[in-house]
Amino acid sequence: MANIKSQIKRNKQNVVARDRNKAVKSELRTRVKNAVAAVGTEDEETVLRAAIKRIDKAATKKVIHKNQAANKKSGLMKRIATLKENA
């Protein structure tokens, strides 16, 4: 444990940020999973749009890197295209 007052505060801030980032990443995984599951349904487009929006928002807030966001969106679109093709 740190003895320096500023470092104690920084450690507390890191805990809060870690929890927030963890929640955002968890939501990303859930939204992507829901988007893949919604392929072929009537609300497919809205669920996909919500997933892409959350990915972009996470990149904007620097929870994930912008290149990782681009890779996630690209992979999601490829998966959905493959599922549509096979269906």
C-alpha positions in Angstrom: 0.0 0.0 0.0 1.2 3.4 -0.9 2.2 6.0 1.7 1.9 9.0 -0.6 -1.4 10.8 -0.4 -1.6 11.4 -4.2 -0.8 7.7 -5.0 -3.5 6.5 -2.6 -6.0 8.7 -4.4 -4.7 7.5 -7.8 -5.2 3.9 -6.7 -8.8 4.6 -5.7 -9.4 6.2 -9.1 -7.9 3.2 -10.9 -10.3 0.9 -9.1 -13.3 3.0 -10.2 -12.0 3.2 -13.8 -11.2 -0.5 -13.9 -14.8 -1.4 -12.8 -16.3 1.0 -15.4 -14.1 -0.3 -18.2 -15.0 -3.9 -17.2 -18.7 -3.1 -17.4 -18.3 -1.5 -20.8 -16.3 -4.4 -22.2 -18.9 -6.8 -20.9 -21.7 -4.9 -22.5 -19.7 -5.0 -25.8 -19.5 -8.7 -25.7 -23.2 -9.0 -24.9 -24.3 -6.6 -27.7 -22.1 -8.5 -30.2 -23.6 -11.8 -29.1 -27.1 -10.4 -29.4 -26.4 -9.1 -32.9 -25.2 -12.5 -34.1 -28.2 -14.2 -32.5 -30.6 -11.7 -34.1 -29.6 -12.6 -37.7 -32.7 -13.4 -39.7 -35.1 -11.7 -37.3 -37.1 -8.5 -37.9 -35.1 -6.5 -35.4 -31.7 -7.6 -36.9 -30.8 -4.1 -38.1 -31.5 -2.3 -34.9 -29.6 -4.8 -32.8 -26.6 -4.6 -35.2 -26.7 -0.8 -35.1 -26.8 -0.8 -31.3 -23.7 -3.2 -31.2 -21.8 -1.0 -33.6 -22.7 2.1 -31.7 -21.4 0.6 -28.4 -18.2 -0.4 -30.1 -17.7 3.1 -31.4 -18.6 4.7 -28.1 -16.1 2.4 -26.2 -13.4 3.5 -28.7 -14.3 7.2 -28.2 -14.1 6.9 -24.5 -10.7 5.1 -24.9 -11.9 1.9 -23.2 -10.7 0.0 -26.3 -8.2 1.2 -29.0 -9.7 2.6 -32.2 -8.0 -0.1 -34.2 -9.5 -2.8 -32.0 -12.9 -1.2 -32.5 -12.4 -1.3 -36.3 -11.4 -5.0 -36.0 -14.4 -5.8 -33.8 -16.8 -4.2 -36.3 -15.1 -5.9 -39.3 -15.3 -9.3 -37.6 -18.9 -8.8 -36.6 -19.9 -7.8 -40.1 -18.0 -10.8 -41.6 -19.8 -13.2 -39.1 -23.2 -11.8 -39.9 -22.5 -12.0 -43.7 -21.5 -15.6 -43.3 -24.6 -16.4 -41.3 -26.8 -14.7 -43.8 -25.1 -16.6 -46.7 -25.5 -20.0 -45.0 -29.2 -19.3 -44.1 
